[in-house]
Amino acid sequence: MGDEVHTRTCPSQVCLDEHMGMKEFNQKLAARITGAVGTMWCAYIFAGIALISLPAALSTGDPIIIVAWVAQTFLQLVLLSIIMVGQDVQSQGVQQKIDETHEASLAEFELAKAARESHAQEIAAIKALLIDLTDVAKDIDSISANVQDIGDDVDDIAEDTSATRSQATARRKPSPKK
């Protein structure tokens, strides 16, 4: 909403560029403060600051003041930094899992690529074999046709030879005498 108000009051590009520069500055400042507060050293410093007021809270003897000191002073100051450190540790663990998953995914991808290349080579080899088998089948058909032709020729020769023998035998037989 603040951006909308600023845009309505200062619509020029120069003002928008200045606003974006301020936004970037604020983000960097917030990141640095968060980085400094989210350390165990900051938790120790906050614990020390909180402990300065502990004797005064205890000297009152009033349970409400002591509980208020524990809840509002000690826990808020110290736990803020400790929670931030814990979240950072957890996010590092998550980031590590993300990185491991990413590396595993890349390895799986490389395996899939290698398998794909291998399959492509196998398919090319199968196609070459199929072409060779097709050529062999054509050769077999041609040879079979030639064998059939030779068989027909042999049959013709056998018939011719048989007919010639029959005629020769018929000529040699003496005719019956009367």
C-alpha positions as CSV (number, residue, x, y, z in Angstrom):
1,M,0.0,0.0,0.0
2,G,2.9,2.4,0.7
3,D,4.2,1.8,-2.8
4,E,0.8,2.8,-4.2
5,V,0.6,6.0,-2.2
6,H,4.2,6.9,-3.2
7,T,3.4,6.2,-6.9
8,R,0.3,8.4,-6.8
9,T,2.2,11.3,-5.2
10,C,5.3,11.0,-7.3
11,P,4.6,9.3,-10.7
12,S,7.8,10.3,-12.5
13,Q,10.4,7.7,-13.5
14,V,13.1,9.5,-11.5
15,C,11.1,9.2,-8.3
16,L,10.3,5.5,-9.0
17,D,14.0,4.9,-9.5
18,E,14.8,6.6,-6.2
19,H,12.1,4.6,-4.5
20,M,13.5,1.3,-5.8
21,G,17.0,2.4,-4.6
22,M,15.6,3.0,-1.1
23,K,13.8,-0.3,-1.2
24,E,17.1,-2.1,-2.1
25,F,18.9,-0.2,0.7
26,N,16.2,-1.2,3.2
27,Q,16.5,-4.8,2.1
28,K,20.2,-4.9,2.5
29,L,20.1,-3.2,5.9
30,A,17.4,-5.6,7.1
31,A,19.6,-8.6,5.8
32,R,22.6,-7.3,7.7
33,I,20.7,-6.7,11.0
34,T,19.1,-10.1,10.7
35,G,22.5,-11.7,10.1
36,A,24.0,-9.9,13.1
37,V,21.1,-10.6,15.5
38,G,20.8,-14.3,14.3
39,T,24.1,-15.4,15.9
40,M,24.8,-17.1,19.2
41,W,27.2,-14.3,20.1
42,C,24.2,-11.9,19.9
43,A,22.3,-14.3,22.1
44,Y,25.1,-14.2,24.7
45,I,25.2,-10.4,24.6
46,F,21.4,-10.2,25.0
47,A,21.6,-12.7,27.9
48,G,24.2,-10.5,29.6
49,I,22.0,-7.4,29.1
50,A,19.0,-9.2,30.5
51,L,21.0,-10.4,33.5
52,I,21.9,-6.9,34.4
53,S,18.3,-6.2,35.4
54,L,17.8,-9.6,37.1
55,P,19.0,-8.5,40.6
56,A,16.5,-5.6,40.5
57,A,13.6,-8.0,39.5
58,L,14.6,-10.5,42.2
59,S,14.9,-7.8,44.9
60,T,11.3,-6.9,44.6
61,G,10.2,-10.4,45.6
62,D,7.1,-9.9,43.6
63,P,6.3,-13.0,41.5
64,I,4.6,-10.9,38.8
65,I,7.8,-8.8,38.3
66,I,10.0,-11.9,38.2
67,V,7.7,-13.7,35.7
68,A,7.6,-10.4,33.7
69,W,11.4,-10.2,33.7
70,V,11.7,-13.8,32.5
71,A,9.0,-13.6,29.8
72,Q,9.6,-10.0,28.6
73,T,13.3,-9.5,29.1
74,F,15.2,-12.7,29.2
75,L,13.1,-14.9,26.9
76,Q,12.4,-12.3,24.3
77,L,15.9,-11.1,24.0
78,V,17.8,-14.4,24.2
79,L,15.3,-16.6,22.4
80,L,15.1,-14.2,19.5
81,S,18.7,-14.9,18.5
82,I,18.6,-18.6,19.4
83,I,15.5,-19.1,17.2
84,M,17.1,-17.3,14.4
85,V,20.2,-19.5,14.7
86,G,18.0,-22.6,14.8
87,Q,16.1,-21.5,11.7
88,D,19.4,-20.9,9.9
89,V,20.7,-24.4,10.9
90,Q,17.4,-25.9,9.7
91,S,17.5,-24.0,6.4
92,Q,21.1,-25.1,5.9
93,G,19.9,-28.7,6.3
94,V,17.1,-28.2,3.9
95,Q,19.5,-26.5,1.4
96,Q,21.8,-29.5,1.8
97,K,18.9,-31.9,1.0
98,I,18.0,-29.7,-2.0
99,D,21.6,-29.7,-3.2
100,E,21.8,-33.5,-2.8
101,T,18.5,-34.0,-4.6
102,H,19.6,-31.7,-7.4
103,E,22.9,-33.6,-7.8
104,A,21.0,-36.9,-7.8
105,S,18.6,-35.6,-10.4
106,L,21.5,-34.5,-12.6
107,A,23.1,-37.9,-12.2
108,E,19.8,-39.6,-13.1
109,F,19.5,-37.2,-16.1
110,E,23.0,-38.1,-17.3
111,L,22.1,-41.8,-16.9
112,A,18.9,-41.3,-18.9
113,K,20.9,-39.5,-21.6
114,A,23.4,-42.3,-21.8
115,A,20.7,-44.9,-21.9
116,R,19.0,-42.9,-24.7
117,E,22.2,-42.7,-26.7
118,S,22.7,-46.4,-26.1
119,H,19.2,-47.2,-27.3
120,A,19.6,-45.0,-30.3
121,Q,22.8,-47.0,-31.2
122,E,21.0,-50.2,-30.6
123,I,18.1,-49.1,-32.8
124,A,20.5,-48.1,-35.6
125,A,22.2,-51.5,-35.3
126,I,18.8,-53.3,-35.5
127,K,17.8,-51.2,-38.5
128,A,21.1,-52.2,-40.2
129,L,20.5,-55.8,-39.4
130,L,17.0,-55.6,-40.7
131,I,18.3,-54.1,-44.0
132,D,20.8,-56.9,-44.2
133,L,18.1,-59.5,-43.5
134,T,15.9,-58.0,-46.1
135,D,18.8,-58.3,-48.6
136,V,19.4,-61.9,-47.5
137,A,15.7,-62.6,-48.0
138,K,15.8,-61.2,-51.5
139,D,18.9,-63.3,-52.2
140,I,17.1,-66.4,-50.9
141,D,14.1,-65.6,-53.0
142,S,16.3,-65.1,-56.1
143,I,18.2,-68.4,-55.3
144,S,14.9,-70.2,-54.8
145,A,13.6,-68.9,-58.1
146,N,16.9,-70.0,-59.8
147,V,16.6,-73.4,-58.1
148,Q,13.0,-73.7,-59.3
149,D,14.2,-72.8,-62.8
150,I,17.0,-75.4,-62.6
151,G,14.5,-78.0,-61.3
152,D,12.2,-77.1,-64.3
153,D,15.1,-77.4,-66.6
154,V,16.1,-80.8,-65.1
155,D,12.5,-82.0,-65.5
156,D,12.5,-80.8,-69.1
157,I,15.8,-82.6,-69.7
158,A,14.6,-85.7,-68.0
159,E,11.4,-85.6,-70.2
160,D,13.5,-85.0,-73.3
161,T,15.9,-87.8,-72.4
162,S,13.0,-90.1,-71.6
163,A,11.3,-89.3,-74.9
164,T,14.5,-89.7,-76.8
165,R,15.1,-93.1,-75.2
166,S,11.6,-94.2,-76.0
167,Q,12.1,-93.3,-79.6
168,A,15.4,-95.0,-79.8
169,T,14.1,-98.1,-78.2
170,A,11.1,-98.1,-80.5
171,R,13.5,-97.9,-83.5
172,R,15.6,-100.8,-82.3
173,K,12.8,-103.2,-81.7
174,P,12.5,-105.6,-84.5
175,S,9.1,-105.7,-86.0
176,P,7.2,-108.9,-85.4
177,K,7.4,-111.4,-88.3
178,K,4.5,-112.6,-90.1
